[in-house]
Amino acid sequence: MALRQATLVVWANPYHGLDHYGRPAGACSKERLPMHVNSHPGYIGCECVASAPEVLPPGHAGTPDQDTCWHFSRNPITVPDNPYYRQKLRYGEVWPADEKTARTCGLRFVPLDEAVAASKAEAISRWQAIFGETPEDVDPYARPMPAGKESPADVAARGALERSGQLPKQPAPALSAKPAKQEVK
């Protein structure tokens, strides 16, 4: 009989960090495992969605000709219960998404909207103390995804709702026809 691994259920904290424009950028990396030796494991509850060409003004941090944005999901994410993710919870990089996770980690459960509001207020306060101005007000959950793309967290949540019958099943996207081979003369 296989042993079940204990899990935690978490939400990403968009305001754990702000980017060079003061926008939510609290991307929390998933745990790096041996299988990720030559790749990045991804992020918990968010993904990088835009890398728009833009020349940054002098003095701004970041890569020239790049403006990276983040899309966060309100869907809870299940992660293994291990020291890595418990540390992320203690540091506020992610929040407990249910009472059980909060109790297991010795934290207080706070509903998502309250946690977001408190974290946003704290981040804006820090930004104002450093730069003397109010950062751009951006909803981290309303960031547009590139055309025809959903975040992995949103795809997983939609699939679970479809399987449970709470959401009608969406038709699979049509596959484009392969272009005919052209003869080379």
N, C-alpha and C positions, 0 to 999 in steps of 0.2 A: 504494500500500500504506500503510495507516494505521500509525502508530507506536504501540507499546504503552507505556503509562505505567508506570513502575516503581512498585511498591507495597511497603508495610510491613504486617506482621501484628502486631496489638497486643491487649493486654488492658487493660481499665480498672483503675485502682488505686482501690478503694473507700476506702482509708484515707489518700488524699492530703489529704483534708479531713474534719473532723468537724463535725456540726451543733451547735446550741446545747444539745443533750442529750448530746453525745459519741458520737452514732451515725455510722457511715460515711456520708459525703456527698461523696466525691471526684469529683463530676461534672466531666468534661472536655468542653468544648464542641467540636463539630466546626468545621472551618475555615469562616469566613464568606466566601462567594463573592458575586459581583455579583448572582446570582439570589436571594440571601437579603436583599435590601435592606430589605424590609418584613416579614421574618419571622426566626425563630431557626432555625439549621440543625440543631439537635438535639444529642445528646450521644453520646460514644463508649462503647458497651457498657453504657449504663445509661439509665434514664429516671425521671422524676418520676412516682410512682404514686399518691400519696395527698396530699390536702390536706384533712386532717380538721379539722372545727371544734373548736377548743380555745382556751381563754383562757390565754395564757402567763403564768406568774408574773412579778411585777415584777422588772425587772433582766435578764430574758432577752432575747437578741437575737431578731429575727424579726418577722414580721408578726402583729399581734394576731389572734386567732381563726383561726389557721392553723398546722398542723403538717405540714410537707412531708417526705415520705419518699422514698427512692431504692431502686430495684431494679437490681442489677448482674447481668450475665450472665457465665458462665464461658466463653462462646464467644468465640474470637478474632475480631477485626474487621479487615478489610482496608481500609487507607487509602492515599491517594497518598503517594509518597515525595517530600516537599517540606520546606522549612525549618520550616513551621508544626508538622508532626507530629514532625519530628526534635527540635524544641525541647521538645515535650510529653514525648518519651521521655527527653531529658536531664534535665528537671526532675522526672521520676518521676510525672507525671500519668497516664501510661500505661506499660505494660511491654512489652518485646518478647515476642511469643508464639511465636517460633520462632528457631532458631539463625541462620538467614539474616538476619533483621531485626536481631538483636543484633550480628552481625558487620558488617553494612552500616553500623550507627550507632556502632560502636566500643564497644558495651556488652557486659556479661556476661549470657548467658542464664541465667535462674533459673526453674525450674518454678513454675507458678501457685501451688500450695499453699505453697511456701517463700516466695515473694514476698509473699503475703498475710500469712503469719505474721510476717515481719520488719517489714512496713509497719504492721501492727496493733500490734505491740509498741512501735514508735517513736511511733506516734500516741497510744497510751495513756500512754506515758512523758511526752510533752509535755503531755497533758491533766492528768495528776497533778501535774506541776510547776507548772502554772498555777492549777489549782482545788483541789489537795490532796485529791482524791477519785478513785475509779475510775469511768470512764464505764460506762454500760449496755453489756452484752455482746450485740451484735446480729449475726447472720449476714447479711451484705449480699446473699448469694445466695439466702437463704431467705425474703426479705420477701414477704409475700403480695401477689399482683397483685389488682386489683379483679376482682370476679366476672366470669368470661367473657372476661378479657383476658390476652394473652400479650405479653411484651416483643417489640419488633421483631426483636431479635437472636435470641430463642428461636424466633420464627416462621420466620426465614430458615434457621436451623440445622435445624429440623424439616423444612422443605421440601427442603433439600439431601439429608437422609438418606432422605426418601421417594423423591426422584428417583433416588437411587443404588440403591434397593432394599433398603437396610439397615433400613428402618422401613416397616411397612405403611402405605399411603396412608390418611389420615383422610378420612371423608366430609365434604363441604362442609356447613356449617351450613344448616339449612332457613331459607328466607326466610319471614318472617311475611307473612300475607295482609294486603293493604291494607284498612283499615276501609272499610265501605260509606259512601258519601256520605249525609249526613243532609240532609233537606230543611229549609229554613228557612221558617217560616210568617210 
